[in-house]
Amino acid sequence: MKKLLLLTIAFGFLTACSSTKQAVSTSESSTEKNSTYWQQHVDYKMDIDMDVNNYQYQGKQTLVYTNNSPDVLDKVFYHLYFNAFQPGSEMDVRSRTIEDPDSRVGDRISKLKPNEIGYINVNSLKQDGKKINYETVGTVLEVELAQPIQPGQSVTFTMDFDAQVPVQIRRSGRDNAEGVALSMTQWYPKLAEYDFEGWHADPYIGREFHGVWGDFEVNLTIDKDYVVGGTGYLQGEPEIKGNKKTMQFLAPNVHDFTWAADPDYIHDSMQVPNGPMLHFYYKKDLPADNLKYWKDLQPKTVELMQYFSENVGKYPYDQYSVIQGGDGGMEYAMCTLITGKRSFGSLVGVTAHELAHTWFQFLLATNEARHEWMDEGFTSYISDHAMNKVMNEGKEIPNANAYRGYFYLAKSGKEKPQTTHADRYETNMAYGITAYNKGSVFLSQLGYIIGEDNLKKTLKKYFDDFAFKHPTPIDIIRTAEKVSGLELDWYLIDWTQTTNTIDYAVTSTEENNSITTVNLERKGLMPMPLDIEVEYTDGTSEWYNIPLRIMRGEKPLASNVKILNDWAWAYPTYSFSINKPKSAIKSITIDPKQLMADVDKTNNTLE
């Protein structure tokens, strides 16, 4: 029976790997069409021995790194994220000096005792069996290679390290506010990414991550009473020796590996039809209402998985886990960690957002330090739409709050371009609204520009072309151009690389021989095409569209919409005529559906 079980599990893993590899192969086929694109590859094997009494663990790591770049590499870098949780670290000092610190961090790091801090100590490191020189600099390990890595060459790094899990401060840690024992995120020495922009060995100050795609094998030894969930497929039954068990996890083609553990986890599962198996890990000592919410969450997560797979692209792995842990909600490979003491709506909402991150940043693996708005913003957009459907919210504009947030930021005097590095914002407020809200508006407003159907096609093509890669802003906008046939570089530049605002006004009307001339003005620096509705006193209405000249075309329009002459950006004013007297006109409104992020809507309507 045991042999049959092991064979069944092994076959399941091979099937999972095959389905994932098939998705990767499809992605790579599109890569072959563009021979200039490349990305690095890394395979990890780690043996971890965790002591749950002192929260320390020993690690052995074998890492095979393939240099797919055209460059010769004479150095590499590792992230040692847990080193951020020490008094005097960059994360600590930044949190104590920023104008509006994250309340979860505040000055807590500065008060950690030696047995409460986090650390990763590298004790030995070899390249193909040869000792190499390295230096720990904050949260980054700087490594001088024994031999340069040539283009196309693979090398093997072997490392011994020991580490301590910090008291829960940010994302990672032990004994979080809800009593979860271990939230193991950013917990291992992780090779930094090298791409066409060079090395990305960013210190861990507060923002998020960028990683190298590869396969993981993690052999975790831990107290036998602990329930473990996270990234990867469990292989066979745990091997138990004394008070400990060793569990083997394999994760094909991911760029991170996360796990959480607690002796009091309930573990439920639910199958998505024609999709992955969902796993839910939550503490049995939650209040009764919360325990019910975690049960009720499970069919909703099925619906959410189906929504994202249908509207973005098919989820390529065979499992996904929603795990109580962490300090809010954070996405990882094949799983998310979320806090569990929430209202039902909040529990579904945070799950929707973190699950959506599987597509926007995990599978479409943008650099979150450089392009955080593509990560958080796109996720916010699609999760708002998913919630609108799954929870029957009935919102006409599902991400209306994103517009409100952006308007606040645009008028605050603290906005910075979306090209700002995620750690360089003056305030957490400016970062949050720029990443989540303005990033969300980028997509919904793109739908206004190119048409909603074209936006839906753009998201699917973007996934098809760039899943399992590291797309950049030009990739989403070029995808939209290919789908729509329109020129859109102006939109990417003005919206993401400047703080220019949109402000159009209906300024006046003039009548001559029963023909009314409508006068418009561009008050903001950012150009846009305009949808205009004219309502008449007899209860009828007409729609007009003014294309933006630099778009070289217009979105698909209904047959009853009148297309007017293009408006060139350099002209601050524009006029068009209506073959009716002023007395017949009730109102003239720019963008009545309010999908354009016009910062002053008081001048959008003339009555």
BELDAUR-V826152 format. One record per pair of residues at least 4 apart in sequence whose ideal C-beta (glycine too) atoms are under 8 Angstrom apart, sorted by the first residue. I is the first residue (numbers start at 1). J is the second residue. If there is no record, write none. Layout:
I&J  I&J
//
This chain:
1&5  2&6  2&237  3&7  4&8  5&9  5&236  5&237  6&10  6&236  6&237  7&11  8&12  9&13  9&234  9&235  9&236  10&14  10&235  10&236  11&15  12&16  12&233  12&318  13&17  13&233  13&235  13&250  14&18  15&19  15&318  16&20  16&233  16&252  16&317  16&318  16&319  17&21  17&250  17&252  18&22  19&23  19&316  19&317  19&318  20&24  20&252  20&253  20&316  20&317  20&318  21&25  21&252  21&253  22&26  23&27  23&314  23&316  23&467  23&468  24&28  24&253  24&316  24&468  25&29  26&30  26&464  27&31  27&465  27&466  27&467  27&468  27&469  28&32  28&468  29&33  30&34  30&464  30&465  31&37  31&469  37&469  38&68  38&69  38&70  38&196  39&68  39&195  39&212  39&213  39&469  39&470  40&65  40&66  40&67  40&68  40&69  40&193  40&194  40&195  40&212  40&213  41&65  41&66  41&68  41&212  41&213  41&214  42&63  42&64  42&65  42&66  42&191  42&212  42&213  42&214  43&63  43&64  43&214  43&215  43&216  44&61  44&62  44&63  44&188  44&214  44&215  44&216  44&217  44&218  44&257  45&61  45&62  45&63  45&216  45&217  45&218  45&219  46&59  46&60  46&61  46&62  46&188  46&216  46&217  46&218  46&219  47&59  47&60  47&219  47&221  48&57  48&58  48&59  48&188  48&218  48&219  48&220  48&221  49&57  49&58  49&59  49&221  50&56  50&57  50&182  50&220  50&221  50&222  50&223  50&261  51&55  51&56  51&57  52&181  52&182  52&222  52&223  52&226  52&261  54&115  54&164  55&164  55&165  55&174  55&182  56&162  56&163  56&164  56&165  57&162  57&163  57&164  57&165  58&160  58&161  58&162  59&159  59&160  59&161  59&162  59&163  59&188  59&189  60&158  60&159  60&160  61&157  61&158  61&159  61&160  61&161  61&188  61&189  62&156  62&157  62&158  62&159  63&156  63&157  63&158  63&159  63&191  64&154  64&155  64&156  64&157  65&76  65&149  65&154  65&155  65&156  65&157  65&191  65&212  66&152  66&153  66&154  67&71  67&73  67&149  67&150  67&151  67&152  67&153  67&154  67&155  68&151  68&152  69&73  69&151  69&194  69&195  70&151  71&151  71&194  72&148  72&149  72&150  72&151  73&145  73&148  73&149  73&194  74&144  74&145  74&148  74&149  75&142  75&143  75&144  75&145  76&143  76&145  76&149  76&157  76&191  76&192  76&194  77&140  77&141  77&142  77&143  77&191  77&192  77&199  77&201  78&122  78&140  78&141  78&143  78&189  78&190  78&191  78&192  79&139  79&140  79&141  79&186  79&189  79&190  79&191  79&192  79&201  79&204  80&119  80&120  80&122  80&136  80&139  80&140  80&141  80&189  81&120  81&139  81&172  81&186  81&187  81&190  81&204  82&118  82&119  82&120  82&163  82&164  82&165  82&166  82&172  82&186  82&187  83&89  83&118  83&119  83&120  83&136  83&138  83&139  83&204  84&89  84&90  84&91  84&92  84&109  84&118  84&138  84&139  84&170  84&203  84&204  84&205  85&89  85&91  85&109  85&112  85&117  85&118  85&119  85&166  85&167  85&169  85&170  85&172  85&173  86&92  86&109  86&112  86&117  86&118  86&119  87&92  87&109  87&110  87&111  87&112  87&117  88&92  88&93  88&110  89&93  89&109  89&138  89&139  90&94  90&138  90&139  90&203  90&204  90&205  91&95  91&105  91&109  91&170  91&204  91&205  91&206  92&96  92&107  92&109  92&110  93&97  94&98  94&205  94&206  94&423  95&101  95&102  95&105  95&106  95&107  95&109  95&206  96&101  96&106  96&107  96&110  98&427  98&428  99&426  99&427  100&427  100&428  100&429  101&105  101&106  101&107  101&428  102&106  102&170  102&206  102&428  104&169  104&170  104&327  104&328  105&109  105&169  105&170  105&206  107&111  108&112  108&169  109&169  112&116  112&117  112&166  112&167  112&169  113&117  115&164  116&166  116&167  117&164  117&166  118&163  118&164  118&165  118&166  118&172  118&173  119&163  119&164  120&161  120&162  120&163  120&188  120&189  121&136  121&161  121&162  121&163  122&134  122&136  122&141  122&159  122&160  122&161  122&189  123&160  123&161  123&162  124&131  124&158  124&159  124&160  125&131  125&132  125&134  125&143  125&157  125&158  125&159  126&130  126&131  126&132  126&157  126&158  126&159  127&132  127&145  127&146  127&147  127&155  127&156  127&157  128&146  128&147  128&155  128&156  129&156  129&158  130&146  130&147  131&146  132&143  132&144  132&145  132&146  133&143  133&144  134&141  134&142  134&143  134&144  135&141  135&142  136&140  136&141  136&142  137&141  137&142  138&203  139&203  139&204  140&192  140&201  140&203  141&189  142&201  145&149  147&155  149&153  149&155  159&189  161&189  163&187  165&172  165&173  165&174  165&182  165&184  165&187  166&172  166&173  166&174  167&173  167&174  167&175  168&172  168&173  168&174  168&175  168&176  168&177  168&183  168&326  168&327  169&173  169&327  170&206  170&327  171&183  171&185  171&186  171&326  171&327  171&330  171&337  172&183  172&184  172&185  172&186  172&187  172&326  173&183  173&327  174&181  174&182  174&183  175&179  175&180  175&181  176&180  176&183  176&325  176&326  176&327  176&339  177&327  177&339  178&283  178&286  178&324  178&339  178&340  178&341  179&262  179&283  179&285  180&260  180&262  180&283  180&324  180&325  180&326  181&226  181&261  181&262  181&263  182&226  182&259  182&260  182&261  182&262  182&325  183&260  183&325  183&326  183&327  183&337  184&230  184&258  184&259  184&260  184&261  185&258  185&326  185&330  185&332  185&337  186&190  186&204  186&209  187&258  188&257  190&211  190&256  191&212  192&199  192&200  192&201  192&210  192&212  193&199  193&200  193&210  193&211  193&212  193&367  193&470  194&198  194&199  194&200  195&200  195&367  195&470  197&370  200&210  200&367  200&369  200&370  202&210  202&369  202&423  205&423  206&423  207&368  207&369  207&372  207&422  207&423  207&431  208&361  208&368  208&369  208&372  208&375  208&422  209&256  209&368  209&369  210&365  210&367  210&368  210&369  210&370  210&470  211&255  211&256  211&365  212&255  213&253  213&254  213&255  213&365  213&468  214&253  214&254  214&255  215&250  215&251  215&252  215&253  215&254  216&231  216&232  216&249  216&250  216&251  216&254  216&257  217&248  217&249  217&250  218&232  218&248  218&249  218&251  218&257  218&259  219&246  219&247  219&248  219&249  220&228  220&246  220&247  220&248  220&249  220&259  221&244  221&245  221&246  221&247  222&226  222&228  222&244  222&245  222&247  222&261  223&243  223&244  223&245  223&263  224&238  224&240  224&243  224&244  224&245  225&263  226&261  226&262  226&263  227&261  227&262  227&263  227&264  227&265  227&267  227&281  228&247  228&259  228&260  228&261  229&259  229&260  229&261  229&265  229&267  229&279  229&281  229&321  229&323  229&335  230&249  230&257  230&258  230&259  230&260  230&321  230&323  230&332  230&334  230&335  231&249  231&251  231&254  231&256  231&257  231&258  231&259  231&332  231&333  231&334  231&335  232&249  232&250  232&251  232&254  232&257  232&333  232&334  233&249  233&250  233&251  233&318  233&319  234&247  234&248  234&249  235&248  235&249  235&250  236&248  238&245  238&246  238&247  239&245  239&246  240&244  240&245  241&245  241&246  249&257  249&259  251&257  251&333  251&334  253&468  254&333  254&334  254&362  255&333  255&362  255&365  256&332  256&333  256&362  257&333  258&332  258&333  258&335  258&337  260&281  260&323  260&324  260&325  260&326  260&337  261&265  262&281  262&283  262&325  264&283  264&284  264&285  265&281  265&282  265&283  265&284  265&324  266&280  266&281  266&282  266&283  266&284  266&294  267&279  267&280  267&281  268&279  268&280  268&294  268&295  268&298  269&277  269&278  269&279  269&280  270&277  270&278  270&280  270&298  270&299  270&301  270&302  271&275  271&277  271&278  272&276  272&277  272&278  272&302  272&305  272&306  273&302  273&306  275&302  275&305  275&306  275&309  275&315  276&305  276&315  276&317  276&318  276&319  276&320  277&318  277&319  277&320  278&298  278&301  278&302  278&305  278&319  278&320  278&321  278&322  279&319  279&320  279&321  279&322  280&294  280&297  280&298  280&301  280&321  280&322  280&323  281&321  281&322  281&323  281&324  281&325  282&286  282&291  282&294  282&323  282&324  282&340  283&324  283&340  284&291  286&290  286&291  286&294  286&324  286&340  286&341  287&291  287&341  288&292  289&293  290&294  290&340  290&341  290&342  291&295  292&296  293&297  293&342  293&343  293&344  293&347  294&298  294&324  294&340  294&347  296&300  296&344  297&301  297&322  297&344  297&347  297&348  297&351  298&302  299&303  300&304  300&348  300&351  300&390  300&391  301&305  301&322  301&351  301&355  302&306  303&307  303&390  304&308  304&348  304&351  304&352  304&355  304&356  304&386  304&390  305&309  305&315  305&320  305&355  306&310  307&311  307&386  307&389  307&390  308&312  308&315  308&355  308&356  308&358  308&359  308&382  308&386  309&313  309&314  309&315  311&382  311&385  311&386  311&456  311&459  311&460  312&359  312&360  312&382  312&459  312&460  312&463  313&359  313&363  313&460  313&463  313&464  313&467  315&320  315&358  316&363  316&467  317&334  319&334  320&334  320&335  320&355  320&358  321&334  321&335  321&336  322&335  322&336  322&338  322&351  322&354  322&355  323&335  323&336  323&337  323&338  324&337  324&338  324&339  324&340  325&337  325&338  325&339  326&330  326&337  326&338  326&339  327&339  328&338  328&339  328&350  329&336  329&337  329&338  329&339  329&350  329&351  329&353  329&354  330&336  330&337  330&338  330&354  331&336  331&354  331&355  331&357  331&358  331&361  331&362  332&336  332&337  332&362  333&362  334&358  336&351  336&354  336&355  336&357  338&342  338&347  338&350  338&351  338&354  339&350  340&347  342&346  342&347  342&350  343&347  344&348  345&349  345&391  346&350  347&351  348&352  348&387  348&390  348&391  349&353  349&383  349&387  350&354  351&355  352&356  352&383  352&386  352&387  352&390  353&357  353&379  353&380  353&383  355&383  356&360  356&379  356&382  356&383  356&386  357&361  357&362  357&375  357&379  358&362  358&363  359&363  359&364  359&379  359&382  359&463  360&364  360&366  360&374  360&375  360&378  360&379  360&382  361&365  361&366  361&368  361&374  361&375  361&379  363&463  363&467  363&468  364&374  364&378  364&462  364&463  364&466  364&467  364&469  364&471  365&468  365&469  365&470  365&471  366&370  366&371  366&374  366&375  366&470  366&471  366&472  367&371  367&470  367&472  368&372  368&375  368&422  369&421  369&422  369&423  370&421  370&422  371&375  371&418  371&472  371&473  372&376  372&422  372&431  372&434  372&435  372&439  373&377  373&418  373&434  373&435  373&438  373&439  373&442  373&496  374&378  374&439  374&471  374&473  374&476  375&379  375&435  375&439  376&380  376&435  376&436  376&439  377&381  377&435  377&436  377&437  377&438  377&439  377&440  377&441  377&442  377&443  378&382  378&439  378&440  378&443  379&383  380&384  380&399  380&402  380&436  380&437  380&439  380&440  381&385  381&399  381&402  381&439  381&440  381&443  381&444  382&386  382&459  383&387  384&388  384&398  384&399  384&401  384&402  384&440  385&389  385&398  385&399  386&390  387&391  387&393  387&398  388&393  388&394  388&395  388&398  393&398  395&400  396&400  397&403  397&444  397&593  397&594  397&595  399&403  399&440  399&441  399&444  400&404  401&405  401&437  402&406  402&436  402&437  402&438  402&440  402&441  402&444  403&407  403&437  403&441  403&444  403&594  403&597  404&408  404&437  405&409  405&433  405&436  405&437  405&438  406&410  406&433  406&437  406&438  406&441  406&597  407&411  407&597  407&599  408&412  408&433  409&414  409&415  409&429  409&430  409&433  409&434  409&437  409&438  410&415  410&499  410&501  410&599  411&599  412&429  412&430  414&426  414&427  414&429  414&430  415&430  415&434  415&499  416&420  416&424  416&425  416&426  416&430  416&434  416&499  417&496  417&497  417&498  417&499  418&434  418&438  418&439  418&495  418&496  418&497  419&496  419&497  420&424  420&425  420&434  422&431  422&435  425&430  425&431  425&434  426&430  427&431  428&432  429&433  430&434  431&435  432&436  432&437  433&437  433&438  434&438  434&439  435&439  436&440  437&441  438&442  438&495  439&443  440&444  441&445  441&597  442&446  442&495  442&496  443&447  443&455  443&459  444&448  444&595  445&449  445&495  445&595  445&596  445&597  446&450  446&455  446&458  446&480  446&488  446&491  447&451  447&452  447&454  447&455  447&595  448&531  448&591  448&593  448&595  448&596  449&486  449&488  449&491  449&528  449&529  449&551  449&555  450&454  450&455  450&458  450&480  450&483  450&484  450&486  450&488  450&555  451&455  451&484  451&555  451&556  452&456  453&457  453&556  454&458  454&480  454&483  454&484  454&555  454&556  455&459  455&480  456&460  457&461  457&483  458&462  458&476  458&479  458&480  458&483  458&484  459&463  460&464  461&465  461&479  461&482  461&483  462&466  462&471  462&475  462&476  462&479  463&467  465&475  465&479  466&471  466&475  466&479  471&475  471&476  473&477  473&492  473&496  474&478  474&492  475&479  476&480  477&481  477&488  477&489  477&491  477&492  478&482  479&483  480&484  480&486  480&488  481&485  481&486  481&487  481&488  484&488  484&553  484&555  485&553  486&551  486&552  486&553  486&554  486&555  487&550  487&551  487&552  487&553  488&492  488&551  489&493  490&494  490&527  490&548  490&550  490&551  490&569  491&495  492&496  492&497  493&497  493&498  494&498  494&500  494&525  494&526  494&527  495&526  498&525  498&526  500&524  500&525  500&526  501&524  501&525  501&526  501&599  502&524  502&526  502&528  502&596  502&597  502&598  502&599  503&522  503&523  503&524  503&598  503&599  503&600  503&603  504&520  504&521  504&522  504&523  504&524  504&528  504&530  504&590  504&591  504&598  504&603  504&604  505&520  505&521  505&523  505&590  505&600  505&603  505&604  506&518  506&519  506&520  506&588  506&589  506&590  506&603  506&604  506&605  506&606  507&519  507&520  507&521  507&573  507&603  507&606  508&519  508&606  509&516  509&517  509&518  509&519  509&582  509&585  509&588  509&606  510&516  510&517  510&519  511&515  511&516  511&517  511&581  511&582  512&517  514&579  514&580  514&581  515&577  515&578  515&579  515&580  515&581  516&577  516&578  516&580  516&581  516&582  516&585  517&575  517&576  517&577  517&578  518&532  518&534  518&575  518&576  518&577  518&578  518&588  519&573  519&574  519&575  520&530  520&546  520&573  520&574  520&575  520&576  520&590  521&572  521&573  521&574  522&527  522&567  522&569  522&571  522&572  522&573  522&574  523&600  523&603  524&598  524&599  527&548  527&550  527&567  527&569  528&548  528&596  529&545  529&546  529&547  529&548  529&551  529&554  529&555  529&567  530&545  530&546  530&567  530&590  530&591  530&596  531&543  531&544  531&545  531&590  531&591  531&592  531&593  531&596  532&543  532&544  532&545  532&546  532&588  532&589  532&590  532&591  533&541  533&542  533&543  533&544  533&588  533&589  533&592  534&541  534&542  534&543  534&544  534&578  534&585  534&587  534&588  534&589  535&540  535&541  535&585  535&586  535&587  535&588  535&589  536&540  536&541  536&542  536&580  536&584  536&585  536&586  537&583  537&584  537&585  537&586  538&584  542&560  542&562  542&578  543&558  543&560  543&561  543&562  544&561  544&562  544&563  544&564  544&576  545&554  545&555  545&557  545&561  545&562  545&563  545&564  546&564  546&565  546&566  546&567  546&574  546&576  547&551  547&553  547&554  547&563  547&564  547&566  547&567  548&566  548&567  548&569  549&566  549&567  549&568  549&569  550&568  550&569  554&563  557&561  557&563  564&576  565&576  567&571  567&574  578&585  580&584  580&585  581&585  586&607  587&605  587&606  587&607  588&605  588&606  588&607  589&604  589&605  590&596  590&598  590&604  590&605  591&595  591&596  591&598  591&604  594&601  598&604  600&604  601&605
//
